[in-house]
Amino acid sequence: MYQIDAGYKRLLWIGQERKESTLQSFFDEFGKKRTAGLKYVCSDMWKPYLNVIAANASQAIHVLDRYHIVANMNKAIDKVRAEEARQMEKDGYHPILKKSKWLLLKRSENLTEKQEVKLRDLLRYNLRSAKSYLLKEQFQQLWDYTSPFWAGESLDRWCTKVMRSRIDPMKKIAKQIRKHRSLILNWFEAKGQLSSGTVEGFNNKAKLTMRKAYGFKIFTPSK
């Protein structure tokens, strides 16, 4: 659990195992008074997290983490690419999807000049992988909105378009997004005050610490 206020960011608590009871133990230690003072809470869309946060901090604006939404979408795109590449190889087509994984998953501004050229060539083909990539890029425009209402309108149009695409992994993402629509749009209610990038930075430091601690057998929760 992290505190990610604009002017103060720190690790608050760590618990063992990804369980509903683990998160509940944080709120038990944090206390009802401090929990009642929470204005914003950010998490991924794992159902046990949603249940515990709703039960303990229903007054807070609960925001779904942008990073995990896009990460789930990238997994869907990679599944589409892998399945399509295998089918093309089986059917004897030229392997145009070979070494294309990161072309489709990286943010466009992070592509090298060579990758940009290869991606443009790839998008000329009527591939499910290319369509999935373009759908992801359209989804990313959501974060440019300032109004929750118009962001919601855009999100609904995007989901409808995906459901008509007949690309099953992307349709699964659209169903997920529809299910958690209100929590996604809470990002606009929070006016972008919660940065998932900060959380990922902290998580990377935690993973590095765990690697350095390889061999230790005893887990002691933080106080």
Secondary structure, DSSP 4 states (H G I P E B T S, - for coil): -EEEETTEEEE----SSS-HHHHHHHHHHH-HHHHHT--EEEE-S-HHHHHHHHHH-TTSEEEE-HHHHHHHHHHHHHHHHHHHHHHHHHTT---TTTT-HHHHHS-GGG--HHHHHHHHHHHTS--HHHHHHHHHHHHHGGGG---HHHHHHHHHHHHHHHHTTT-HHHHHHHHHHHHTHHHHHHHHHTTT---HHHHHHHHHHHHHHHHHTTT--------
